[in-house]
Amino acid sequence: MDIVSTSNNNNLKAENIRLKNLIGLLEEELVLYKTFVSYSDDFESLVSPEGEYLITSPSCKSITGYDPERFIENRDFLEEISLKEDRWKINHNFTELKSSDKLETFFESRILTKEKNLLTLEHHIRKIIDTNGVLKGFKIKSRDISFQKRLEQELQLSNELIQEGNNLFTQGNVLLIKWKYETAGPVEYVSDNVSEVLGYTKEEITSETFRFADIIHPDDRDNVIKEIVKNATTGNYKFQHKPYRLLLKKGNIKWVSDYTILEKNEQGQVIRMYGYLIDITSMVKTQQHLQAKNEEYIKLNKEYKAQNLAIQKAKSKVEESENMLSIFLENSSSWETLNNTDGEVIFATPAFEKITGYNYTSYLKGQISIFDFCHPEDITLVRELFKGAIEGRNYTNVVHRIITKHKSIKYINISINQVILKNGQRFGFRTSIIDVSQEVESRQREKLFQKAVEQSPSSIIIANKKGIIEYTNQKYKEVSEDIESTSFTSAKGMLSIINNGKRNKRHLFRTLLKNKTWSSELTNKRINGEINYSQVTISAIQDEIGNIQHYVVVMEDITQKKLEERLMLQAIVEAEEKERTRIAQELHDGVGPLISSAKMFVQCFTKPNQKMDNKTIAVNAEELLNEAQKNIRHISYSLSPHILQNFGLIDAIKSFAQKIESTGSVKINVSVNNYKPINSYTETVLYRALCECINNTIKHANASLIEIFFNFDADNLQIKYIDDGSGFDFNTTLSKKSGLGLFNLKSRLEIINGSVTIDSNPGKGTMITFVLQKI
């Protein structure tokens, strides 16, 4: 007996434990259900078999305006807020479902919210049955379908309007038009109601200048004509156009439905058309409105579905975002980008916008990528990098160029590292990008500076603060090899260059210590015995706080310049001496004898027994003096012609050219462009220079034509002197004594701040260009 009792007690305890577990599970399910309905947009309730509300979702307040407790406290509250004519539906459908074998039922009813708004609700009642088939309650879901109902009402109204528009034709509210079968469409007849429909008078429509095609909307005109041509060529004699727009006289637009009949001749050719036009503007607007409403409903429906889907994915998205953020924060520096295995950008730092100038959000959304602003010459390199990154490769310190939004070129250093998750799965790759434009540009400037120094035509030496030479460029090496003096070597330091005394060296250091530039002219002897002249300039290089760290020595070979100055001075002296000799010779040979002869005639007045009478003596003396006066005037004109002083350079050159041409030796053409007066001294120098060129051409070139072009441009003057003579070798002539004339020409122009360029070759004539600036 005790054994049986003990066994029963154990069974009861086991059953009790099972029931407690079952109750616990039911309570958990109830909590879960309450949690679910709390987030539902629909009005959801859990009702007992007797109709008592056990649970009601909070959304009932957003729909009805009443708190959930009102429905739980009063089982008939939903029926009370329903319209009178719909109250029976709730109890009827509830009772019918309870007594039938159906599992669920649907019905609609209208309620008044707490704010007295009329809503239409769709109710879905579903039975809750346990595994033994016993009814445990009902689940009710009520959804607000008021917006859908309004759309259905508008659709019904639209259909009624469309039907009303279609009845217009049968009621005679149409416009009849007859016109010839031509592209432009001249109208032969129109019904009397044309003014009411289109705003034009009957006379305007049927005038010779009116064309029906002109009042068809430009966007519809081609389609209307194509429909006419298509039906006319396919054998149809009647057809209906697609609705099109007409431009009314007042400028507004009407939509019409056009039913067209084609009239054909015996040969089957279309000769005339009859059109029955119905105004369907109201119908079209209604359809457009309905379409907009339908699109709005579809959009709202999509948004609703998207929101539900977003809620379902929220948890997984949050977890995924946390992982990405954690990875990014652990690996982020500068412009950092996290890409997935397909190369798509998942996350990036805002430094992207600072470096590129492009919108950070657009980059994250994939609207722009690095390929959009990569330099065209580097895009192949960048594509290979990202292709390798997608395939799982790493890269370090690859430099390429980008073009920023502001059109500036930047250099960026890019490193790519694969991102591996803790479970060993490859997540994607991390891209680290640094702006290295300043470093690259600094290196480029350094290379450019080195190249400029190395290829400089001057000798450049860099010495440390002790004067020990640390660098010499190629030009210095070439010059030092040609200098005989052993003191001109880098082994003895910078001071070996300054070989003209301690006093000069002391002056050098005093100058440099004052942060000034020391300059001097040095003389050295070449290996071949010639003297070499150099202009030496030494400057100190200081650090940030003013301490001297290095010295820069620049040596310019001025030997050729010295030679040209010496030859120029010699040419000036010889030219002046030659001019004095010529004047003395002309005075001695020409004027001297005439004056002496005149003196002899004058002396005859005092001689006794003179055979000539005084009148004859006076006439002869006057003739001799007149001739002497002419010779003196000729000498004076050759020195400074009066026409130059009175009329200027151009007229003086033309006068001189005419005198030369009168000899038949050469033809001279003078051309002037934009003449502008210049000072008399400059004119005199240019006159003598051009006269010397003409004399040289006549004397040496055997030319037949000389052309002189004057071009005045703003404050500048350019003169081109061209002859078609035998020409000469410029360098050969310059090295000879005869080249003094060229130096004389150059020296004349330098006096007036001008320059001379000579272009000549044997057998190809000569062109001399004079250039004066700021005349």
Protein Blocks (a to p, Z undefined) as FASTA:
>chain_A
ZZmmmmmmmmmmmmmmmmmmmmmmmmmmmmmmmmmmmmpcbdcddddfkopafbdcfklm
mmnopafklmmmmmklmmmmpcfklmmmmmmmmmmmmmmmbfbdcdddddddfkopacdd
dddddddddfkopafbdcdddddfklmmmmmmmmmmmmmmmmmmmmmmmnopacdddddd
dfkopafbdcfklmmmnopafklmmpmkbcfklmpcfklmmmmmmmmmmmmmnopabdcd
dddddddfkopacdddddddddddfkopafbdcdddddfklmmmmmmmmmmmmmmmmmmm
mmmmmmmmmmmmmmmmmmmmmmmmmmmmmmggcjaddddfkopafbdcfklmmmnopafk
lmmnopacfklmgcfklmmmmmmmmmmmmnopacehiacddddfkopacddddddddddd
fkopafbdcdddddfklmmmmmmmmmmmmmmmmmpcbdcddddfkopafbdcfklmmmmm
mpmblklcfklojklmmmgbjklmmmmmmmmmnopacddddddddfkopacddddddddd
ddfkopafbdcdddddfklmmmmmmmmmmmmmmmmmmmmmmmmmmmmmmmmmmmmmmmmm
mmmmmpghifbdfklmmmmmmmmmmmmmmmmmmmmmmmocfklmmnojklmmmmmmmmmm
mnomaccddddehiacddfklmmmmmmmmmmmmmmmmmmnopabdcdddddehjbccddd
ddfbebpafklmmmmmklmmmmmmmmmmmmnopacdddddehiapadddddehZZ
